[in-house]
Amino acid sequence: MERTEEDKILRVGVSVTLGGKEYEVRPLVIKDAREWRKKFASLVARLPSYAKTTTDNPTDFEGAVNAMLVSMPDEIADLFFSYAKDLDREAIEAEATEVELAKALEGVMTQAFPLLQSLAGALGKLAR
């Protein structure tokens, strides 16, 4: 669901479904959002090094596969719950699926990067 300007101004959170239950994830304050974005950037910045790995070096290939298929999903869950810090992670992880978590993270992303959306809108207006 698209967040309205009123939702953003009133600090209404995004609605996510985890374990078949609906939760509200409220936006972080600027200070906390800044730290969260740094964690997100650090995680995403490692992706190119995994993509460049070939089977020429089996040890490096195994490390890249483990990172992408085991470590990274866990780090993404850590990232989500560090944003949605009011949610009961233990209870949710006992009931939710990773598909639900992926959708929930998409919802969080809509409120985690509002300044990029504003910048894109401003640039679009300048181009007219």
N, C-alpha and C positions, 0 to 999 in steps of 0.2 A: 504494500500500500504506500502510495506517495505521501510524504510528509508535507503538510501545508506550512506556509510561513508562520501562521499562528501557532502550530505545533512546535516549531523551532523556538519561537520567542517565549512560549510558556513552558519550555523545557519538558514537553511531553516526550516520553520515551517511545521506542519502537516496540511493537508487539512481536514476540517470537513464540514458536511452539516447540517445546522440548518434552519428550516422553508423553506426547499427546496432550500436554497441558500448556495453557497460554501464560506467558510471563511478559512483564514490561521491563525493558532495559532502558534506564534513564541515561541521558547524555552526561558525559563527564564534564567537570569544570575545566577551564582552560589549562591549568597547571597539570592536572592528571591526564588530560587528553594529549598534551604535548609529550609526556613520558610514554604514553601508550603508542603514539605514532612512531616514536623512536624504536620501540620494540618491534612494531610491525615492519618498519623499514629494514631493520636488521635481519629479520626473517626472510623477507622478499629478496634482499640483496644477495643472499646465498644461492638463490635458484640458478643463476647462470653458471656457477662453478659445477653444479650437478649436471647441467645439460651438456657441458663440454666433455664430460667423462666418457671414455670409450672402453671397450672390452680389451684393449691392448694391455692394460694393466689390471688384472683381475682383482687385486686388493683395492685399488681406487674405485673400480666399478662396484664392488660389493659395498664399499663405504657409501657411495652415492645412492645406491638402491636402498640401503638401510635408512639413510638419512631421509630420503623422499617418501618411503613407504611406512616407516616406523616412527622415526623421530619427529619429522615435520608435522604429521597429523596430531601428535601429542603437543607439540609447540603451538599449533593453531588452536587447540582446545585451551591451552594455558592462556593464550592471547585473548580468546573470547571471554573466558572467566575473569581475566584481569580487567576487562572492560565492564562486564556484567557482574561486578563484585558483590552485588546484593543478592545474587542467586545462590542457592544451595547446590554447589557443584557436586558433592558426593551423591546426593539424592537424584539429581538430574542425570549424572553419568550412569546410574544404576537402571535408568528407565529409557533414556533418549537414544536415538540412533545418530550415527555420524552424518546421515543425510539431513536430519533435523538440525544438527549443529551447523552444517554448511549453510543452510538457509538462514539460520539465526545470525551467523556471521555476516551474511549479505545484508541483513537488516541493520546490524551494528555499523557496517561500512557506510550506510547512507547518512548516519549522524556523526561518524568519526572524522569525516573530511568535508565539512560544510564550506570551508574557505576555498577549497579547490573548485567546488561547484559555483561559488560566488565569482571567483576569478574567471572561470570559463564563461559564465553569463556576461560579465563585464566586457571580456574580450570580444564576445559575439556582438555586443551592442556597438563597440568601437568599429567593428568591421563593416557595419552597415553604411 
